Structure formats: structure tokens, C-alpha cells
């Protein structure tokens, strides 16, 4: 799942601390599970066919209205491939009309002049396109479609020419770890606004390539390298499903005598490692609400419940908002306010979403 976060909306510029902060900043909505690719890491194991019980246009508008009652979060229209949904432009336009910041996560292969023009007209502020290899061979192998790389790059160039802001997302595994510098360079050459890296969470098809996931030491090394790129690129850099980065950011800044602030660290300074249940939630194609797309625990059903009720009263959400509930190492870590560990990886490893992050080498001072 791609996350084109864009700029932080007004009033959302402080990190989530301990306690029960319920400020909604981001909603990733799987508008359809249908997809024309068969990516190796896909959370949803999406396929290219229609799925039953997806939200209708009317239900989609109702959902956006209910989200708007809670706040003005960024709405990430994702999938599957959102452009395979016939009413996606109507949905984007409706969200924009009622004051939500609408962004989209297409895979890039369906972007053409017509679609890009309609995206802009419907109020989409930014798109994210994933490039998981610096070459056609590596990207196509990961995405499961020959020609996916060339089509995505062409789509990106079309968006750039039309003035539609875009970011590049990359899922990091052992198979493309050595290509990350080249992918960053490619993102720069294409004129991206940002490069977001994602660490593999072994759900959906991702379970079958768990042996390609980088280990804890490689994880730490990669995130430190990513930090080092901050002063070398004009791109916004963000690590997702990699909560340790926000510990590393503060450790490195302190060691370098820098103060962590919005001015010095941009978007990185105003977010938190794991946003599951705090500033972020996921809504599936059939209206199932989760803390994130990778943490497969149902928190509510917007076909039967009001979104505000789920967001404010879900037991799972409220447990995750109180960081004192985190167990073992994460629970006593001095960085739990800014990191928190990946709750989805903890759940996949142990069956307990409050357990410690399995891919962490850091030993808390109080350990």
C-alpha cells in the first residue's frame, strides 16, 4: 500500500505523544481491491477481477462525510489500483469539495494524459507511484508484469508535464537493497517531490517473500544511510513502516548537536514511527476499519457503524493510543513516544499487536 502523505495539513504539526490523542491526520482507503499487477509484497493479494461488496458511490460519499465530521485528514485513495474504479474521479472531487485533502496511490501503469487531467480536475493534490527497482528487469520482476516499469515511468513523466505533484515509493527487500541509491537518483531525475521508503511487512503475498526481508542489522544500516541523504537531496525523505527511523533521526541529530524541529527536519519532525491507531487508520474495500492496512485486526465496520464512533471508541485504537500498553522492550524504551515499533510486524510475529517490534537491535536505557 502506497502513502502519498503530501504536506501536513494546518493544525497537524505536532507529534503524537503519550495518552489518548485522537487527532486524525491520515486515512488510507482501499477504494477497490482490483488491480492489474500481481506484486510480490501485496498486502491484499489483489487480482484483476471485480470484488463483491465494495462500497458504492453513495456509500463512499457518506464515508467521506463522516470522516469530515472528525477532522480534515489527508485521504489516500489507494487499492488495488484506484484508477480501475469507474467513479474514482467523482469520489476525489466530492472529498475535495467538502474540505478533505485528497491524494492517490496509483501504480502508474494506467496514467495517461486523459487520466492525469481528470486527476487534477477532481482535486487530487499529489499521487504516489512505486518504483521498486532502478531498472525494468528488477521492477517488473517485483511487480509481476512485464513492461510495468516503462509504463510507470511514462505515467510519471505525463504527470510531471501536467504539473501534478508526485512522489516515489519504494519497498525495500534484500533483492533491491543495493538499488536504493539508484532509485533515489531516478526519483530526483524524474522531478519527484519526495521519496518514501517502506520496510516489508509480511502480510498477504508478503508472507511468501519473508525470506527476502532485510534483517535487523541491515534495517538499521539502511535507515542510517537514508538519514545521511537528507542534506544531499532536495527531495522530501520519509520512512514508512520503519518506526526506528524516528529514533535514529533524534539520536543522530543529538550527536550532531542539532535540535529536532520542523524547520530542521521537515515532515520527519512532525510525525511518529508507527501511526497505527493514533493519527492514521485504514479502511478496506468493503468498509472494514483497521489501525493500518498491515495490522489485520478489525476495529469496526463503516457499513454498520458511524466512522466517528469507530475512530473514537474502538478498543484496539484506544489501547494503541496509550503507549504504556506496549510490552517488553518497546514498553520501557525511551523512544516509544516517537517510534513505538511496528505493531503489524509484532502482530505477525507473535499474534499480539502490543508486543515488541521483532526487527529492532536497540537496547533501551532502562532495559
C-alpha positions as CSV (number, residue, x, y, z in Angstrom):
1,X,0.0,0.0,0.0
2,X,1.4,3.4,-1.1
3,X,1.1,6.5,1.1
4,X,1.4,10.0,-0.7
5,X,1.3,11.9,2.6
6,X,1.9,15.3,0.9
7,X,2.2,18.3,3.2
8,X,1.0,18.2,6.8
9,X,-2.4,19.9,7.0
10,X,-2.8,23.0,9.2
11,X,-3.2,22.2,12.8
12,X,-1.5,18.8,12.5
13,X,2.1,19.9,13.0
14,X,2.8,18.3,16.4
15,X,3.9,14.8,17.0
16,X,1.7,12.3,18.8
17,X,2.7,11.9,22.4
18,X,1.6,9.5,25.1
19,X,-2.0,9.4,26.1
20,X,-5.2,9.2,24.0
21,X,-4.6,11.7,21.2
22,X,-7.3,11.2,18.6
23,X,-6.3,13.8,16.0
24,X,-6.9,12.1,12.7
25,X,-4.2,13.0,10.2
26,X,-4.3,10.3,7.5
27,X,-6.8,7.8,6.2
28,X,-5.8,5.2,3.7
29,X,-8.9,4.0,1.9
30,X,-8.7,0.9,-0.3
31,X,-11.3,2.1,-2.8
32,X,-11.1,-1.2,-4.7
33,X,-9.1,-4.4,-4.3
34,X,-9.0,-4.9,-8.1
35,X,-5.5,-4.5,-9.6
36,X,-3.8,-5.1,-12.9
37,X,-0.5,-6.1,-11.2
38,X,0.4,-9.1,-9.0
39,X,3.1,-7.5,-6.8
40,X,5.1,-9.9,-4.6
41,X,4.6,-8.0,-1.4
42,X,0.9,-7.2,-1.9
43,X,-0.9,-6.9,1.5
44,X,-4.3,-7.6,-0.2
45,X,-3.1,-10.3,-2.7
46,X,-5.1,-8.3,-5.2
47,X,-6.1,-9.7,-8.5
48,X,-7.6,-8.3,-11.8
49,X,-11.3,-9.0,-11.3
50,X,-14.3,-7.4,-9.7
51,X,-14.7,-7.9,-6.0
52,X,-18.1,-8.2,-4.2
53,X,-19.5,-5.8,-1.7
54,X,-17.2,-2.9,-2.4
55,X,-18.6,0.5,-1.2
56,X,-21.0,2.1,-3.7
57,X,-20.6,5.7,-4.8
58,X,-23.3,6.7,-2.4
59,X,-21.6,4.8,0.5
60,X,-18.3,6.3,-0.5
61,X,-19.7,9.9,-0.2
62,X,-21.3,9.0,3.1
63,X,-18.0,7.7,4.4
64,X,-16.2,10.9,3.4
65,X,-18.9,13.0,5.1
66,X,-18.4,11.0,8.3
67,X,-14.6,11.4,8.1
68,X,-15.1,15.1,7.7
69,X,-17.0,15.2,10.9
70,X,-13.9,14.0,12.7
71,X,-11.5,16.4,11.1
72,X,-9.7,17.3,7.9
73,X,-7.2,14.5,7.3
74,X,-5.4,13.6,4.2
75,X,-7.4,10.9,2.3
76,X,-5.2,8.4,0.4
77,X,-7.2,6.8,-2.3
78,X,-5.5,3.5,-2.7
79,X,-6.1,-0.1,-3.8
80,X,-5.6,-2.4,-5.6
81,X,-5.4,0.1,-8.4
82,X,-7.8,3.0,-7.7
83,X,-7.9,4.0,-11.4
84,X,-9.8,0.8,-12.1
85,X,-12.8,2.1,-10.2
86,X,-15.2,3.9,-12.6
87,X,-16.3,6.6,-10.1
88,X,-12.9,7.3,-8.6
89,X,-12.8,10.9,-10.0
90,X,-16.2,11.6,-8.6
91,X,-15.1,10.3,-5.2
92,X,-12.0,12.5,-5.3
93,X,-13.9,15.6,-6.4
94,X,-16.5,15.0,-3.6
95,X,-13.8,14.8,-0.9
96,X,-12.1,17.9,-2.2
97,X,-15.4,19.8,-2.2
98,X,-16.1,19.1,1.4
99,X,-12.6,20.2,2.5
100,X,-10.6,17.0,2.7
101,X,-7.1,16.8,1.2
102,X,-7.3,14.2,-1.5
103,X,-4.3,12.2,-2.8
104,X,-4.0,9.0,-4.7
105,X,-1.7,6.0,-4.9
106,X,-1.9,4.5,-8.5
107,X,0.7,2.1,-9.7
108,X,1.5,4.3,-12.6
109,X,0.8,1.9,-15.4
110,X,-2.6,3.4,-16.2
111,X,-1.6,7.1,-16.1
112,X,-2.1,8.9,-19.4
113,X,-2.9,12.4,-20.5
114,X,-6.6,11.9,-20.0
115,X,-6.4,10.3,-16.6
116,X,-3.8,12.9,-15.3
117,X,-6.0,15.7,-16.5
118,X,-9.0,14.2,-14.7
119,X,-7.0,13.7,-11.5
120,X,-6.1,17.4,-11.5
121,X,-9.7,18.4,-12.2
122,X,-11.0,16.3,-9.4
123,X,-8.8,17.9,-6.8
124,X,-6.1,15.3,-6.3
125,X,-3.1,17.2,-4.8
126,X,-0.4,14.5,-5.1
127,X,0.0,11.0,-6.4
128,X,2.5,8.3,-5.3
129,X,3.9,5.8,-7.7
130,X,6.0,2.9,-6.6
131,X,9.3,2.1,-8.2
132,X,10.9,-1.0,-6.5
133,X,13.8,-1.3,-8.9
134,X,16.1,1.1,-10.7
135,X,15.7,-0.9,-13.9
136,X,12.8,-2.5,-15.8
137,X,14.2,-6.0,-15.0
138,X,14.1,-5.6,-11.3
139,X,10.9,-3.6,-11.0
140,X,8.9,-5.8,-13.4
141,X,10.0,-8.9,-11.5
142,X,8.8,-7.5,-8.3
143,X,5.5,-6.1,-9.7
144,X,4.6,-9.2,-11.7
145,X,4.1,-7.5,-15.1
146,X,6.5,-7.2,-18.0
147,X,6.6,-3.5,-19.1
148,X,5.3,-2.2,-15.7
149,X,8.5,-0.1,-15.2
150,X,8.4,1.6,-18.6
151,X,4.6,2.2,-18.2
152,X,5.0,3.6,-14.7
153,X,7.9,5.9,-15.7
154,X,5.9,7.1,-18.8
155,X,3.0,7.8,-16.5
156,X,5.2,9.7,-14.1
157,X,6.5,11.9,-16.9
158,X,3.0,12.6,-18.0
159,X,2.1,13.7,-14.5
160,X,5.2,15.9,-14.3
161,X,4.4,17.5,-17.7
162,X,0.9,18.3,-16.5
163,X,2.1,19.8,-13.2
164,X,0.6,17.1,-11.0
165,X,2.9,16.6,-8.0
166,X,4.1,13.1,-7.4
167,X,6.3,11.1,-5.0
168,X,8.2,7.8,-5.5
169,X,7.6,5.0,-3.0
170,X,9.9,2.0,-2.7
171,X,9.5,-1.2,-0.7
172,X,12.9,-2.3,0.5
173,X,13.9,-6.0,0.4
174,X,17.1,-7.9,0.0
175,X,16.5,-8.1,-3.7
176,X,16.6,-4.3,-4.2
177,X,18.6,-3.1,-1.2
178,X,21.7,-2.4,-3.4
179,X,19.5,-0.4,-5.8
180,X,18.1,2.1,-3.3
181,X,20.7,4.8,-4.1
182,X,19.9,4.4,-7.8
183,X,16.2,4.6,-7.2
184,X,16.6,7.8,-5.2
185,X,18.7,9.2,-8.1
186,X,15.9,8.2,-10.5
187,X,13.3,9.9,-8.4
188,X,15.4,13.1,-8.5
189,X,15.9,12.9,-12.2
190,X,12.1,12.4,-12.8
191,X,11.3,15.5,-10.7
192,X,9.6,13.9,-7.8
193,X,8.6,15.9,-4.7
194,X,9.6,13.1,-2.3
195,X,11.0,9.6,-1.9
196,X,9.3,7.4,0.7
197,X,10.8,4.1,1.6
198,X,8.8,1.2,3.1
199,X,10.1,-1.7,5.1
200,X,8.4,-5.0,4.2
201,X,5.6,-6.1,6.5
202,X,5.0,-9.9,5.9
203,X,1.2,-9.9,5.3
204,X,-0.7,-11.0,2.2
205,X,1.7,-12.1,-0.5
206,X,4.4,-10.5,1.6
207,X,4.3,-13.7,3.8
208,X,5.7,-15.7,0.9
209,X,8.7,-13.5,0.4
210,X,9.6,-13.0,4.0
211,X,12.9,-14.6,3.3
212,X,13.8,-11.6,1.2
213,X,13.1,-9.2,4.1
214,X,16.2,-7.4,5.3
215,X,17.3,-8.3,8.9
216,X,17.6,-6.0,11.9
217,X,21.2,-5.0,11.2
218,X,20.5,-4.2,7.6
219,X,17.4,-2.3,8.6
220,X,19.5,-0.1,11.0
221,X,22.2,0.4,8.4
222,X,19.7,1.3,5.7
223,X,17.8,3.8,7.9
224,X,21.1,5.5,8.8
225,X,22.0,5.7,5.1
226,X,18.6,7.3,4.5
227,X,19.2,9.8,7.2
228,X,22.6,10.7,5.6
229,X,20.8,11.6,2.3
230,X,18.9,14.5,4.0
231,X,21.5,17.1,3.2
232,X,22.3,15.6,-0.3
233,X,18.9,15.8,-1.9
234,X,16.1,18.4,-2.4
235,X,13.5,15.6,-2.1
236,X,11.4,15.2,1.0
237,X,12.5,11.9,2.5
238,X,10.2,9.8,4.6
239,X,10.4,6.3,6.1
240,X,7.2,4.3,6.5
241,X,6.6,1.0,8.3
242,X,10.1,1.8,9.6
243,X,9.4,3.4,13.0
244,X,13.0,3.0,14.1
245,X,13.9,5.9,11.8
246,X,12.3,8.4,14.1
247,X,14.6,7.1,16.9
248,X,17.6,7.3,14.6
249,X,16.6,10.8,13.5
250,X,16.7,12.0,17.1
251,X,19.9,10.1,18.0
252,X,21.8,11.4,15.0
253,X,20.5,15.0,15.5
254,X,21.6,14.9,19.1
255,X,25.0,13.5,18.3
256,X,25.4,16.3,15.7
257,X,24.3,19.0,18.0
258,X,21.2,19.7,16.1
259,X,17.8,20.5,17.6
260,X,15.0,18.4,16.2
261,X,12.4,20.9,14.9
262,X,10.1,21.3,12.0
263,X,12.5,23.8,10.4
264,X,15.4,21.3,10.5
265,X,13.6,18.1,9.9
266,X,10.6,19.0,7.9
267,X,7.9,16.3,7.8
268,X,10.0,13.8,9.7
269,X,9.8,16.0,12.8
270,X,6.0,16.2,12.9
271,X,5.2,12.5,12.6
272,X,5.7,9.4,14.6
273,X,7.1,6.0,13.7
274,X,4.0,3.8,14.0
275,X,0.9,5.8,13.4
276,X,-1.4,2.8,13.7
277,X,-4.5,3.8,15.7
278,X,-3.1,7.2,16.7
279,X,-3.1,9.6,13.7
280,X,-3.9,7.1,11.0
281,X,-6.3,4.4,10.1
282,X,-7.1,2.1,7.1
283,X,-10.5,1.4,5.6
284,X,-10.8,-1.7,3.4
285,X,-12.7,-2.0,0.1
286,X,-15.7,-3.4,1.9
287,X,-15.7,-0.9,4.8
288,X,-13.7,-2.8,7.4
289,X,-11.7,-0.4,9.6
290,X,-8.2,-1.3,10.8
291,X,-5.5,0.6,12.6
292,X,-3.4,0.1,9.4
293,X,-3.6,-2.0,6.3
294,X,-1.0,-4.4,7.6
295,X,-2.4,-5.0,11.0
296,X,-5.2,-7.5,10.3
297,X,-7.4,-6.8,13.3
298,X,-10.9,-5.5,12.7
299,X,-11.8,-2.3,14.7
300,X,-15.2,-1.6,13.1
301,X,-17.4,-1.7,10.0
302,X,-18.5,1.6,8.5
303,X,-21.4,-0.2,6.8
304,X,-22.8,-0.8,10.2
305,X,-21.2,1.9,12.3
306,X,-20.6,5.6,12.1
307,X,-16.9,6.3,11.4
308,X,-16.6,8.8,14.3
309,X,-17.8,6.1,16.7
310,X,-15.2,3.6,15.4
311,X,-12.4,6.2,15.5
312,X,-13.1,7.4,19.0
313,X,-14.3,4.3,20.8
314,X,-12.6,1.2,19.2
315,X,-10.9,-0.8,21.9
316,X,-7.9,-1.5,19.6
317,X,-7.4,2.2,18.7
318,X,-7.6,3.2,22.4
319,X,-5.1,0.6,23.5
320,X,-2.6,1.7,20.9
321,X,-3.1,5.4,21.8
322,X,-1.8,4.7,25.4
323,X,1.9,3.9,24.8
324,X,2.1,2.5,28.4
325,X,0.3,-0.6,27.0
326,X,3.3,-1.6,24.8
327,X,5.0,-4.7,26.1
328,X,8.6,-5.9,26.8
329,X,11.4,-3.8,25.2
330,X,9.1,-1.3,23.4
331,X,7.2,-0.6,26.7
332,X,10.2,0.7,28.6
333,X,12.0,2.3,25.6
334,X,12.8,6.0,26.0
335,X,11.9,6.4,22.3
336,X,8.4,4.8,22.5
337,X,6.8,8.2,22.0
338,X,8.4,8.8,18.6
339,X,9.0,5.2,17.5
340,X,6.6,2.7,19.0
341,X,7.7,-0.2,16.9
342,X,5.7,-1.6,14.0
343,X,2.6,-3.0,15.6
344,X,1.8,-5.0,12.4
345,X,5.2,-6.8,12.4
346,X,4.7,-7.5,16.2
347,X,1.3,-9.0,15.5
348,X,2.5,-11.2,12.6
349,X,5.4,-12.5,14.7
350,X,3.6,-13.1,17.9
351,X,-0.2,-12.7,17.5
352,X,0.0,-9.7,19.9
353,X,-0.1,-6.2,18.4
354,X,1.3,-4.8,21.7
355,X,4.4,-7.0,21.7
356,X,7.9,-5.7,20.9
357,X,9.0,-4.9,17.4
358,X,10.8,-8.0,16.1
359,X,13.2,-6.1,13.9
360,X,14.9,-3.8,16.4
361,X,18.5,-4.0,17.7
362,X,18.3,-1.1,20.0
363,X,18.5,-1.8,23.8
364,X,16.6,0.8,25.8
365,X,18.5,2.7,28.5
366,X,16.1,1.2,31.1
367,X,16.5,-2.4,29.7
